């Protein structure tokens, strides 16, 4: 597959090298000719000087034959404009843009442009390393508002219903992994031993939800 990358910084260089190792044809676009030095002598793809939202520059990079386009420059505006041109003008099927502003990333997702919101993504990667297993988000929406997280449960929740734990935590049980199979629960679904329970919660409440799930449920009076 032919892939066009807009931006020859550290991310663009790494992505180009990885795609090359996988046997894909790669073209890299950057407005700074000196940036291509990062690619090294092993890079055998196209190097195109110009801005990534210029039609002629993209055509020179082979956008008309491209199956994928990645906008990974240091500018949010340049990335999203380039991604929209690739998608809407040239009909590239797989398009993604790196965005620093997570609020803007959510808007672009709604416009149909997949984004990688750099700050929330990096934060999650750090959390996965720093925190014990099961306490970092498995997924977070582009705006950073919602998180999907698998939390360990106190043994006291075994035999209780999904409705009970949702009412206690204020979070939703998104799905359960049971004996290696995903289960979409109902509120009456009963929690079993060895269930891996995934909660959907507001990002700011994950710690509170985790604390409640790890404690024995309160007995009804």
C-alpha positions in Angstrom: 0.0 0.0 0.0 1.1 3.5 -0.7 1.1 5.8 2.4 1.5 9.6 2.5 2.8 11.1 5.7 2.6 14.8 6.3 5.3 15.9 8.8 8.9 14.7 9.0 9.4 15.2 12.7 10.1 12.4 15.2 6.7 10.8 14.8 6.6 11.1 11.0 10.1 9.7 10.8 9.3 6.8 13.1 6.1 6.0 11.2 7.8 6.1 7.8 10.5 3.7 9.0 7.9 1.3 10.5 5.8 1.3 7.3 8.9 0.8 5.2 9.9 -2.3 7.3 6.4 -3.7 6.7 6.9 -3.4 2.9 4.7 -0.4 2.2 5.6 2.4 -0.2 5.9 5.7 1.7 6.0 9.4 0.7 6.9 12.0 3.3 5.8 15.7 2.9 7.4 18.5 4.9 7.8 22.2 4.2 11.4 22.2 5.6 13.8 20.4 3.3 16.3 19.9 6.2 13.7 17.7 8.0 14.3 14.8 5.6 17.7 14.3 7.1 15.9 12.5 10.0 14.8 9.8 7.6 18.4 8.4 7.2 20.0 6.7 4.2 17.8 3.6 4.6 14.7 5.4 3.5 13.9 4.9 -0.2 10.5 6.5 -0.4 9.5 9.9 -1.8 10.5 13.1 -0.2 8.3 16.0 -1.2 8.9 19.6 -0.1 5.7 21.6 0.5 2.7 22.0 2.8 0.5 18.9 3.2 -2.8 20.6 2.2 -1.5 21.8 -1.2 -3.2 19.8 -3.9 -0.2 19.7 -6.2 2.2 18.8 -3.4 -0.1 15.9 -2.4 -0.4 14.8 -6.0 3.4 14.8 -6.3 3.5 12.6 -3.2 1.2 10.1 -4.8 -2.0 10.9 -3.0 -4.1 9.7 -5.9 -2.7 6.2 -5.4 -2.6 6.3 -1.6 -4.5 3.9 0.6 -3.6 5.9 3.7 -2.7 9.3 4.9 -1.2 10.4 8.2 -1.0 14.1 9.2 1.6 14.3 12.0 3.1 17.7 11.8 3.4 19.9 14.9 0.4 22.1 13.9 -3.1 21.1 14.7 -4.6 23.3 11.9 -2.2 22.0 9.3 -2.9 18.4 10.3 -6.7 18.6 10.2 -6.8 20.6 7.0 -4.4 18.1 5.3 -6.5 15.2 6.6 -9.7 16.7 5.3 -8.2 17.4 1.8 -6.9 13.8 1.7 -10.3 12.4 2.7 -12.7 14.8 1.0 -10.8 15.8 -2.2 -8.8 12.6 -3.0 -11.0 10.0 -1.3 -8.2 8.3 0.7 -9.8 5.5 2.7 -7.6 5.5 5.8 -6.9 9.0 7.2 -5.7 10.0 10.7 -4.5 13.3 12.2 -2.5 14.0 15.3 -4.1 16.7 17.4 -2.7 18.3 20.6 -5.9 20.0 21.6 -8.2 17.2 22.9 -11.3 19.4 22.7 -10.7 20.0 19.0 -10.0 16.3 18.5 -13.5 15.5 19.6 -15.0 17.9 17.0 -12.9 16.4 14.2 -13.9 12.9 15.2 -17.6 14.0 14.7 -16.6 15.2 11.3 -15.4 11.8 10.4 -11.6 12.4 10.7 -10.0 9.9 13.1 -7.6 11.7 15.4 -4.9 10.8 17.9 -5.1 13.3 20.7 -1.5 13.4 21.8 -1.8 14.6 25.4 -4.6 12.3 26.5 -3.0 9.3 24.7 0.4 10.0 26.3 -1.2 10.5 29.7 -2.9 7.1 29.5 0.4 5.4 28.5 2.0 6.9 31.6 -0.9 5.8 33.8 -0.6 2.2 32.4 3.0 2.1 33.5 2.7 3.9 36.8 -0.5 2.5 38.2 -1.3 -1.1 39.3 -3.0 -3.4 36.8 -6.6 -2.6 36.2 -6.6 1.0 37.3 -5.7 2.8 34.1 -8.1 3.5 31.3 -8.3 0.8 28.6 -9.8 3.5 26.3 -10.6 7.2 26.4 -12.7 9.2 24.0 -10.9 11.9 22.0 -12.1 14.7 24.3 -10.7 12.9 27.4 -14.2 13.1 29.0 -15.1 9.4 29.2 -13.0 6.4 30.1 -13.4 2.7 29.7 -11.6 0.9 32.6 -11.4 -2.6 34.0 -11.5 -2.5 37.8 -10.9 -5.3 40.3 -14.0 -6.1 42.4 -14.2 -6.9 46.1 -15.3 -10.5 46.6 -18.5 -9.1 48.3 -19.8 -8.1 44.8 -19.9 -11.7 43.7 -23.6 -12.7 43.5 -24.7 -9.1 43.3 -26.4 -7.7 40.2 -25.0 -5.2 37.7 -27.8 -2.8 38.7 -26.5 -2.8 42.3 -22.9 -2.0 41.4 -23.9 0.7 38.9 -26.1 2.4 41.5 -23.2 2.2 44.0 -20.5 3.5 41.7 -22.5 5.9 39.4 -20.7 4.2 36.5 -22.1 1.9 33.8 -20.9 -1.7 33.3 -20.0 -1.6 29.6 -19.3 -5.3 29.3 -17.9 -8.3 31.2 -15.3 -10.8 30.1 -16.4 -14.2 31.4 -14.5 -17.4 30.7 -12.7 -15.6 27.8 -16.0 -14.5 26.2 -17.4 -11.0 26.1 -20.8 -10.5 27.7 -23.1 -7.5 27.2 -24.8 -7.4 30.6 -28.3 -6.4 31.6 -29.1 -4.7 34.9 -30.2 -8.1 36.3 -27.0 -9.9 35.3 -25.3 -11.4 38.3 -21.6 -10.9 38.8 -19.6 -14.1 39.1 -16.2 -15.0 40.4 -13.4 -14.3 38.0 -15.5 -11.9 35.9 -13.4 -9.1 34.4 -15.8 -6.1 34.6 -15.3 -3.1 32.4 -16.8 0.2 33.5 -17.7 3.3 31.4 -17.2 6.4 33.6 -16.4 10.1 33.5 -12.6 10.4 33.5 -12.7 12.5 36.7 -14.6 9.8 38.6 -12.4 6.8 37.8 -10.6 6.9 41.2 -13.8 7.1 43.1 -15.4 4.3 41.1 -12.3 2.2 41.6 -12.4 2.7 45.4 -16.1 1.8 45.6 -15.6 -1.3 43.5 -12.7 -2.5 45.6 -14.7 -2.2 48.8 -17.4 -4.6 50.1 -20.9 -3.4 49.1 -23.0 -1.7 51.8 -25.6 -3.9 53.3 -29.2 -2.8 52.7 -30.9 -1.7 55.9 
